[in-house]
Amino acid sequence: MNTIECRFTCGLLYYALALNTGELHGSVYVNTFISGAVEIPAYVVCIFLMNWKLMGRRWSGFFGLTGAGMFSFVCIPLIIFSEFNIPLL
C-alpha cells in the first residue's frame, strides 16, 4: 500500500510540474528546455544509485523522498517570508 501511495504522489507531482511550466514567468520554451535538461542528469543518477550495491532501490528511494521532503520544508518559509514577490503555483 505504501508503494502505491508513493508512486501515485510522485507521478502526480511530476505531471503537475511538467504541465505547469507554461505558467512560470519567462519564456515557455526556455522553461520547458530547463525542465527537460534537468531530467537527463536525474535519470542517470537514479540508474546509477539503483544499480549500486550499497544503495539499491529501497535506500535510494528513501533518501530521495526524505531529501525532497526536507527541501520542501526549507523552501516553505523562504516563500512565505520572502521580500520578493514569488508567485505560488
ROMARLO-954477 format. One record per residue: x, y, z of N, C-alpha, C in turn. Coordinates in steps of 0.05 Angstrom, whole numbers, padded with zeros to 5 digits, always signed. Example, Ala and Ser with C-alpha at 12.3 -4.5 7.8 and 13.67 -1.06 7.14 Angstrom:
! residues 2
+00264-00114+00156+00246-00090+00156+00264-00066+00156;+00257-00045+00142+00273-00021+00143+00258+00001+00157;
//
This chain:
! residues 89
+00016-00024+00000+00000+00000+00000+00017+00025+00000;+00039+00024+00015+00057+00047+00016+00070+00053-00011;+00076+00032-00026+00088+00035-00052+00068+00048-00072;+00043+00041-00070+00022+00052-00087+00019+00082-00081;+00019+00089-00055+00016+00118-00048+00040+00133-00057;+00064+00122-00055+00088+00136-00062+00089+00140-00093;+00083+00120-00108+00083+00123-00137+00061+00142-00147;+00038+00141-00134+00017+00160-00141+00025+00189-00136;+00037+00194-00113+00045+00221-00106+00067+00231-00124;+00087+00214-00129+00109+00222-00147+00099+00228-00175;+00081+00210-00185+00070+00214-00212+00053+00239-00214;+00037+00244-00194+00020+00268-00193+00037+00293-00193;+00058+00294-00176+00075+00318-00175+00091+00322-00201;+00100+00300-00212+00116+00302-00237+00099+00314-00259;+00075+00304-00263+00058+00314-00285+00047+00342-00278;+00043+00348-00253+00035+00375-00246+00057+00396-00252;+00082+00389-00246+00104+00407-00253+00108+00408-00283;+00106+00386-00297+00111+00385-00326+00090+00401-00341;+00065+00399-00332+00043+00412-00346+00041+00442-00339;+00053+00450-00317+00051+00478-00309+00076+00494-00316;+00093+00484-00332+00117+00500-00340+00109+00525-00356;+00087+00524-00369+00077+00548-00384+00068+00570-00366;+00061+00564-00341+00051+00584-00323+00074+00599-00308;+00099+00589-00311+00122+00603-00299+00128+00629-00313;+00142+00647-00299+00150+00672-00312+00173+00666-00331;+00174+00681-00352+00195+00678-00372+00184+00664-00397;+00202+00656-00414+00194+00643-00439+00185+00614-00434;+00164+00607-00448+00154+00579-00445+00175+00560-00456;+00188+00567-00477+00208+00549-00489+00232+00545-00472;+00242+00567-00459+00265+00565-00442+00258+00548-00417;+00234+00553-00406+00226+00538-00382+00223+00508-00389;+00212+00501-00412+00209+00473-00420+00237+00461-00424;+00255+00476-00437+00282+00466-00441+00297+00461-00415;+00294+00479-00396+00307+00475-00370+00295+00451-00355;+00269+00448-00357+00256+00425-00344+00266+00399-00356;+00269+00398-00382+00279+00374-00395+00308+00370-00391;+00324+00391-00389+00353+00389-00384+00359+00379-00356;+00341+00385-00337+00345+00375-00310+00339+00345-00308;+00321+00336-00325+00313+00308-00323+00335+00289-00333;+00351+00297-00352+00371+00279-00363+00392+00270-00342;+00404+00289-00327+00422+00280-00306+00408+00265-00283;+00383+00272-00278+00368+00258-00257+00364+00229-00264;+00358+00223-00290+00356+00195-00298+00382+00180-00294;+00404+00192-00302+00430+00179-00299+00437+00174-00270;+00432+00193-00253+00438+00190-00224+00420+00168-00212;+00394+00168-00220+00376+00147-00210+00385+00119-00218;+00392+00116-00243+00401+00089-00252+00426+00081-00238;+00445+00100-00234+00470+00094-00220+00464+00086-00191;+00448+00100-00177+00442+00095-00149+00427+00068-00145;+00408+00063-00163+00393+00038-00160+00409+00013-00166;+00429+00016-00184+00446-00007-00191+00470-00010-00172;+00475+00010-00156+00498+00009-00137+00492-00010-00115;+00511-00027-00108+00507-00048-00088+00501-00037-00061;+00512-00014-00053+00508-00004-00026+00481+00010-00023;+00469+00019-00044+00444+00034-00042+00420+00017-00048;+00418+00008-00073+00394-00007-00081+00370+00010-00084;+00347-00002-00091+00323+00013-00096+00311+00024-00070;+00312+00008-00049+00299+00016-00024+00312+00041-00012;+00339+00041-00010+00353+00063+00003+00354+00088-00015;+00356+00084-00041+00356+00107-00059+00329+00121-00059;+00308+00105-00058+00281+00117-00056+00277+00131-00029;+00286+00118-00008+00284+00130+00019+00298+00157+00021;+00323+00157+00012+00339+00182+00014+00328+00203-00006;+00319+00195-00029+00308+00214-00048+00283+00228-00038;+00264+00212-00027+00239+00223-00017+00244+00239+00009;+00262+00229+00026+00268+00244+00050+00282+00271+00044;+00300+00271+00025+00313+00296+00016+00294+00315+00004;+00275+00305-00012+00255+00323-00025+00237+00335-00003;+00230+00319+00016+00213+00330+00038+00228+00351+00055;+00253+00346+00060+00269+00366+00075+00272+00392+00060;+00278+00390+00034+00280+00414+00018+00253+00429+00016;+00231+00414+00016+00205+00427+00016+00201+00443+00041;+00208+00431+00064+00205+00445+00089+00223+00469+00091;+00246+00469+00078+00264+00492+00078+00253+00514+00060;+00241+00506+00037+00231+00526+00018+00206+00540+00027;+00189+00527+00042+00164+00539+00050+00168+00565+00065;+00185+00567+00086+00189+00593+00099+00202+00613+00081;+00219+00604+00063+00231+00623+00044+00211+00636+00026;+00191+00621+00018+00170+00631+00001+00151+00649+00017;+00143+00640+00040+00124+00655+00056+00135+00682+00066;+00159+00681+00077+00171+00705+00089+00191+00719+00071;+00189+00715+00046+00207+00727+00027+00199+00756+00022;+00219+00773+00017+00215+00800+00010+00208+00803-00020;+00213+00782-00035+00208+00783-00064+00180+00773-00069;+00169+00781-00092+00142+00773-00099+00145+00746-00115;+00145+00724-00100+00147+00698-00112+00119+00686-00114;+00109+00681-00139+00082+00670-00142+00082+00641-00134;+00061+00633-00120+00057+00605-00113+00041+00591-00135;+00047+00566-00140+00033+00551-00161+00006+00543-00152;
//
